[in-house]
């Protein structure tokens, strides 16, 4: 089975046909309209002169927001979330340069797109905070003083550096199939092939030790300017070894909305400097937890007897993220708590939310992988 033909769920069009024939539910057509808007020579002027041009698109957004964040039926929520996160992702990616047709960026500062982005983010982020508050006591965290924040961050780091072996971790280590491994790489490639790009968005400004540490992390992720040592190059080599398409976004259509949400969340935090502490709290978790997550993938690859090239990225990350995690805690997060004692609690908010959203995305990916592995097992039985 070719990976390009795998469908993690029904396609958006197929899902729509099961719910309604009404245009308001046709998210696939709305997304196609949005793609056309991206290429307009002057989108804002077109919308001003022809407001009906975006009528169906905005109706789809309104319906999706209601369906995704108002306790609708599960199937409707899934469809709506995929649509909303895909639109938001396509808007956010305009903040990065992809070495493609320059005309793709002619509406990157569109006021209409900014209104759409704000509308999507405000409803989604409000919902996300509600979900997070079900897991942690945000009111208590807000009341922590600087010393308490630093203590909590250190405790979180110890916990997440060596977590217990969960059922999910054991599945990855002991039961993941080659098909599942390839699917894992395909989904992860949406981020892995442009790794650390969002980190670059927070480095500008005045110089200090915190900025220097963040720059050092970025430089290592970027191979200190050598393409052959850049982490994304190692990721592409893993994919090529397993016959996967190494073009960025080649597998966008199979990425679960939970993964897109994590990516979009990081776009939001890096593009809003007011969220600087939240982002760095989240990055601290990401770098601390990385080695244990990558160890699961590495052990799976070794069990599958894959080549060094097909697993080299994990070994590189395990080595470097052990160092990066320590840097982020001692040289970024803790100094930021000292510098911003009144807002220091936002570091914990960012840390905990990154973990919550990352765990949710991981569960969605594993659910998909288990489904595909199960389908393959049934096919084997029939053969």
C-alpha positions as CSV (number, residue, x, y, z in Angstrom):
1,X,0.0,0.0,0.0
2,X,1.4,3.4,-1.0
3,X,1.4,5.9,1.9
4,X,0.1,8.6,-0.4
5,X,-3.2,6.7,-0.8
6,X,-3.8,6.3,3.0
7,X,-6.7,8.2,4.4
8,X,-6.6,8.8,8.2
9,X,-10.3,9.5,8.1
10,X,-12.8,9.9,5.3
11,X,-11.8,12.7,3.1
12,X,-13.5,16.0,3.9
13,X,-15.7,15.7,0.9
14,X,-16.8,12.2,1.9
15,X,-17.5,13.3,5.5
16,X,-19.6,16.2,4.2
17,X,-21.8,13.9,2.1
18,X,-22.6,11.9,5.2
19,X,-23.9,14.9,7.1
20,X,-25.7,17.2,4.7
21,X,-25.9,18.4,1.1
22,X,-26.3,22.0,2.2
23,X,-23.6,24.4,1.0
24,X,-23.1,25.6,4.6
25,X,-21.6,22.2,5.5
26,X,-19.4,22.0,2.4
27,X,-16.1,22.8,4.0
28,X,-14.2,21.3,1.0
29,X,-15.7,23.9,-1.3
30,X,-15.1,26.6,1.2
31,X,-11.4,25.6,1.4
32,X,-11.2,25.7,-2.3
33,X,-12.6,29.2,-2.3
34,X,-10.0,30.2,0.3
35,X,-7.2,28.9,-1.9
36,X,-8.5,31.1,-4.7
37,X,-8.6,34.1,-2.4
38,X,-4.9,33.6,-1.7
39,X,-4.0,34.2,-5.4
40,X,-6.1,37.3,-6.0
41,X,-4.1,40.3,-7.0
42,X,-5.8,42.6,-4.5
43,X,-8.0,40.6,-2.2
44,X,-9.1,43.4,0.0
45,X,-10.3,45.5,-2.9
46,X,-12.1,42.5,-4.4
47,X,-13.9,41.9,-1.1
48,X,-14.8,45.6,-0.8
49,X,-16.3,45.7,-4.3
50,X,-17.9,42.2,-4.2
51,X,-18.9,41.3,-0.6
52,X,-20.9,38.3,-2.0
53,X,-17.6,36.8,-3.1
54,X,-16.8,35.6,0.5
55,X,-20.4,34.9,1.6
56,X,-20.3,31.1,1.4
57,X,-16.8,31.0,2.9
58,X,-17.8,33.1,5.9
59,X,-21.0,31.0,6.3
60,X,-18.8,27.9,6.4
61,X,-16.6,29.5,9.0
62,X,-19.5,30.5,11.2
63,X,-21.0,27.0,11.0
64,X,-17.6,25.4,11.7
65,X,-17.0,27.5,14.8
66,X,-20.4,26.6,16.2
67,X,-19.9,22.9,15.4
68,X,-16.3,22.7,16.7
69,X,-16.7,24.6,20.0
70,X,-20.3,24.2,21.1
71,X,-20.5,20.5,21.9
72,X,-21.9,19.3,18.6
73,X,-22.0,15.7,17.4
74,X,-18.5,14.1,17.2
75,X,-18.5,13.7,13.5
76,X,-19.5,17.4,12.9
77,X,-16.9,18.5,15.5
78,X,-14.2,16.6,13.7
79,X,-15.1,18.0,10.3
80,X,-15.3,21.5,11.6
81,X,-12.0,21.3,13.5
82,X,-10.2,20.0,10.4
83,X,-11.6,22.8,8.3
84,X,-10.8,25.6,10.8
85,X,-7.3,24.4,11.6
86,X,-6.4,23.9,7.9
87,X,-7.6,27.5,7.1
88,X,-5.7,28.9,10.1
89,X,-2.6,26.9,9.1
90,X,-2.7,28.2,5.5
91,X,-2.9,31.8,6.9
92,X,-0.1,31.2,9.4
93,X,2.3,29.7,6.9
94,X,2.4,33.1,5.1
95,X,4.7,34.2,8.0
96,X,7.4,31.9,6.6
97,X,9.1,31.9,3.2
98,X,8.8,28.7,1.3
99,X,11.0,29.4,-1.8
100,X,7.9,29.1,-4.0
101,X,6.1,31.4,-6.4
102,X,6.4,35.0,-5.1
103,X,2.8,35.6,-6.1
104,X,1.7,33.3,-3.3
105,X,2.5,36.1,-0.8
106,X,0.7,39.1,-2.4
107,X,-2.0,39.0,0.2
108,X,0.1,38.2,3.2
109,X,-0.8,41.6,4.8
110,X,-4.4,41.5,3.7
111,X,-6.7,43.1,6.3
112,X,-9.4,40.7,5.3
113,X,-7.2,37.7,6.1
114,X,-6.2,39.4,9.4
115,X,-9.9,39.6,10.3
116,X,-10.4,35.9,9.5
117,X,-7.3,34.9,11.5
118,X,-8.5,36.9,14.5
119,X,-11.9,35.4,14.3
120,X,-10.6,31.9,14.1
121,X,-8.1,32.4,16.9
122,X,-10.3,34.1,19.3
123,X,-13.0,31.4,19.4
124,X,-10.5,28.6,19.2
125,X,-8.2,29.9,21.9
126,X,-11.1,30.6,24.3
127,X,-12.1,26.9,23.8
128,X,-8.6,25.7,24.3
129,X,-8.3,27.6,27.6
130,X,-11.5,25.9,28.8
131,X,-10.1,22.5,27.9
132,X,-6.8,23.2,29.7
133,X,-8.6,24.4,32.8
134,X,-10.3,21.0,33.0
135,X,-6.8,19.6,33.4
136,X,-5.0,22.1,35.6
137,X,-6.0,24.8,38.1
138,X,-5.3,28.0,36.2
139,X,-6.6,30.2,39.0
140,X,-4.1,28.7,41.4
141,X,-1.2,29.0,38.9
142,X,-1.9,32.7,38.4
143,X,-1.4,33.3,42.1
144,X,2.1,31.7,42.3
145,X,4.9,34.1,43.1
146,X,8.3,34.0,41.3
147,X,9.9,31.5,43.7
148,X,7.0,29.2,43.5
149,X,6.9,29.4,39.7
150,X,10.6,28.4,39.5
151,X,10.0,25.5,41.9
152,X,7.1,24.2,39.9
153,X,9.1,24.4,36.6
154,X,11.9,22.4,38.1
155,X,9.4,19.8,39.4
156,X,7.7,19.6,35.9
157,X,11.2,19.1,34.3
158,X,12.0,16.2,36.6
159,X,8.7,14.6,35.9
160,X,8.8,14.9,32.1
161,X,12.5,14.0,31.7
162,X,11.8,10.4,32.6
163,X,8.1,9.7,32.5
164,X,6.6,6.3,33.2
165,X,6.1,3.8,30.4
166,X,2.5,4.4,29.3
167,X,0.4,2.0,27.1
168,X,1.0,4.4,24.2
169,X,4.8,4.4,24.7
170,X,4.8,0.6,24.9
171,X,2.8,0.3,21.7
172,X,5.3,2.5,19.8
173,X,8.3,0.6,21.2
174,X,6.9,-2.9,20.9
175,X,4.0,-3.1,18.3
176,X,4.4,-0.3,15.8
177,X,4.6,-1.7,12.3
178,X,6.6,-0.5,9.3
179,X,3.4,1.0,7.8
180,X,2.7,2.7,11.1
181,X,6.2,4.1,11.3
182,X,6.0,5.5,7.7
183,X,2.7,7.1,8.6
184,X,4.2,8.6,11.7
185,X,7.0,10.2,9.6
186,X,4.5,11.4,7.0
187,X,2.4,13.3,9.6
188,X,5.5,14.5,11.6
189,X,7.0,15.9,8.3
190,X,4.6,18.8,8.4
191,X,6.7,20.2,11.2
192,X,9.9,18.2,10.9
193,X,10.8,19.5,7.4
194,X,10.6,23.1,8.5
195,X,11.8,22.5,12.1
196,X,12.5,25.5,14.4
197,X,11.2,28.0,11.8
198,X,8.8,29.5,14.3
199,X,11.5,29.8,16.9
200,X,13.3,32.2,14.5
201,X,10.3,34.6,14.9
202,X,11.1,35.5,18.5
203,X,14.9,36.2,18.2
204,X,14.8,39.8,17.0
205,X,15.2,42.7,19.5
206,X,17.7,43.7,22.2
207,X,20.5,41.4,23.1
208,X,20.9,39.6,26.4
209,X,21.8,36.2,27.8
210,X,18.3,34.8,27.2
211,X,18.3,35.8,23.6
212,X,21.8,34.4,23.2
213,X,20.7,31.0,24.5
214,X,17.6,30.9,22.2
215,X,19.8,31.8,19.3
216,X,22.2,29.0,20.2
217,X,19.3,26.5,20.2
218,X,18.2,27.8,16.8
219,X,21.7,27.5,15.4
220,X,22.0,23.9,16.5
221,X,18.6,23.1,15.0
222,X,19.8,24.7,11.8
223,X,23.1,22.9,11.7
224,X,25.0,26.1,12.3
225,X,24.3,27.2,8.8
226,X,25.3,23.9,7.1
227,X,22.4,22.4,5.2
228,X,23.9,18.9,5.6
229,X,23.8,19.2,9.4
230,X,20.4,20.9,9.6
231,X,17.9,18.8,11.6
232,X,15.3,19.0,8.9
233,X,17.9,17.5,6.5
234,X,18.1,14.4,8.7
235,X,14.3,14.2,8.8
236,X,14.2,14.3,5.0
237,X,16.8,11.6,4.8
238,X,14.7,9.3,7.0
239,X,11.7,9.9,4.7
240,X,13.6,9.3,1.5
241,X,15.0,6.1,2.9
242,X,11.5,4.8,3.4
243,X,10.2,6.0,0.0
244,X,8.3,8.9,1.3
245,X,7.8,12.3,-0.5
246,X,10.2,14.8,1.1
247,X,8.4,17.9,-0.2
248,X,7.2,20.1,2.6
249,X,3.4,19.7,3.2
250,X,3.2,16.7,0.9
251,X,1.1,14.9,3.5
252,X,-0.9,17.9,4.8
253,X,-4.2,16.2,3.8
254,X,-3.7,13.3,6.3
255,X,-2.6,15.4,9.3
256,X,-5.1,15.3,12.2
257,X,-6.6,18.6,13.4
258,X,-5.0,18.1,16.8
259,X,-1.5,18.2,15.2
260,X,-2.4,21.3,13.2
261,X,-3.7,22.9,16.4
262,X,-0.4,22.5,18.1
263,X,1.4,24.0,15.1
264,X,-1.1,26.9,14.9
265,X,-0.8,27.5,18.6
266,X,3.0,28.0,18.2
267,X,2.5,30.3,15.3
268,X,0.2,32.4,17.5
269,X,2.6,32.5,20.5
270,X,5.6,33.5,18.3
271,X,3.8,36.1,16.3
272,X,2.4,37.8,19.5
273,X,5.3,39.1,21.6
274,X,2.9,39.5,24.5
275,X,3.0,35.7,24.7
276,X,6.8,35.6,24.8
277,X,6.7,33.9,28.3
278,X,4.1,31.4,27.3
279,X,6.0,30.4,24.2
280,X,9.2,29.9,26.1
281,X,7.5,27.9,28.8
282,X,6.1,25.7,26.0
283,X,9.5,25.4,24.3
284,X,11.0,24.4,27.6
285,X,8.6,21.5,27.9
286,X,9.2,20.5,24.2
287,X,12.9,20.4,24.6
288,X,12.8,18.5,28.0
289,X,10.3,15.9,26.8
290,X,11.8,15.4,23.4
291,X,14.4,12.8,24.2
292,X,12.0,10.4,25.8
293,X,9.5,10.7,22.9
294,X,12.3,10.3,20.3
295,X,13.5,7.3,22.2
296,X,10.2,5.6,21.6
297,X,10.5,6.1,17.9
298,X,14.2,5.1,17.9
299,X,13.4,1.8,19.6
300,X,10.6,1.1,17.2
301,X,13.0,1.7,14.3
302,X,15.6,-0.6,15.7
303,X,13.0,-3.3,16.4
304,X,11.9,-3.0,12.7
305,X,15.6,-3.4,11.8
306,X,15.7,-0.2,9.8
307,X,18.9,1.4,8.5
308,X,20.8,4.1,10.4
309,X,19.5,6.7,7.8
310,X,15.9,5.8,8.6
311,X,16.4,6.6,12.3
312,X,19.3,9.0,12.4
313,X,17.1,12.0,13.1
314,X,16.0,10.5,16.4
315,X,19.5,9.8,17.7
316,X,20.6,13.4,16.8
317,X,17.6,14.9,18.6
318,X,18.0,12.7,21.7
319,X,21.6,14.0,22.0
320,X,21.0,17.6,21.4
321,X,17.6,18.0,23.1
322,X,19.0,16.7,26.3
323,X,21.3,19.7,26.2
324,X,18.6,22.1,24.9
325,X,16.1,21.1,27.6
326,X,18.7,22.1,30.3
327,X,19.4,25.3,28.5
328,X,15.8,26.2,28.2
329,X,15.1,25.6,31.9
330,X,18.2,27.2,33.5
331,X,19.1,29.8,31.0
332,X,15.7,30.9,29.6
333,X,12.7,30.0,31.7
334,X,14.2,30.6,35.2
335,X,15.8,33.9,34.2
336,X,12.5,35.0,32.6
337,X,10.8,34.3,35.9
338,X,13.3,36.7,37.6
339,X,12.9,39.3,34.9
340,X,9.0,39.2,34.9
341,X,8.0,38.2,38.4
342,X,4.4,39.5,38.0
343,X,3.9,37.5,34.9
344,X,6.1,34.5,35.7
345,X,3.1,32.2,36.0
346,X,2.7,32.5,32.3
347,X,5.8,30.2,31.9
348,X,3.9,27.4,33.6
349,X,0.8,28.2,31.5
350,X,2.9,27.8,28.4
351,X,4.6,24.7,29.7
352,X,1.4,22.9,30.7
353,X,-0.5,23.9,27.6
354,X,2.3,22.7,25.3
355,X,2.2,19.3,27.1
356,X,-1.6,19.1,27.0
357,X,-1.8,19.9,23.3
358,X,1.2,17.7,22.5
359,X,-0.3,14.8,24.3
360,X,-3.6,15.3,22.6
361,X,-1.9,15.4,19.2
362,X,0.1,12.3,20.0
363,X,-3.0,10.4,21.0
364,X,-4.7,11.4,17.7
365,X,-1.7,10.2,15.7
366,X,-1.5,7.0,17.6
367,X,-5.2,6.4,17.1
368,X,-4.8,6.8,13.4
369,X,-1.8,4.5,13.3
370,X,-3.6,1.8,15.2
371,X,-6.5,2.1,12.8
372,X,-4.2,1.7,9.7
373,X,-2.3,-1.2,11.4
374,X,-5.6,-2.9,12.1
375,X,-6.7,-2.5,8.5
376,X,-3.5,-4.0,7.3
377,X,-3.9,-6.9,9.8
378,X,-7.3,-7.6,8.4
379,X,-6.0,-7.5,4.9
380,X,-3.3,-10.0,5.8
381,X,-5.8,-12.3,7.3
382,X,-7.9,-12.2,4.1
383,X,-4.8,-13.0,2.1
